[in-house]
Amino acid sequence: MKIRYFCRHCQNQVGELDAEHVDVSQLGFDLLNDQDQEQMVHMTTGGDMDIRTICDSCKESLDDNPHYHELDFFIQ
């Protein structure tokens, strides 16, 4: 199983882990509340896990433009 991280704003892949070499319980997903898990963690039909996060570029854009937090989408 692969664990893939994607930016929730620009959709770029941020990283990937091979679950054969990672203990999923150590990643802290069990610490997320139900709402956060629904928004962030998605199982694919192929059995992989896709995680929605934020990339450095989008984080920097949000930091530089705080009003972007009001928008549903700020990437055009």
ABEGO torsion letter per residue (X at the ends): XBBBBBBAAAGBBABBBBAAABBAAAAGAAABBAAAAAAABBBBAAGBBBBBBBBAAAAAAAAABAAAAABABABX
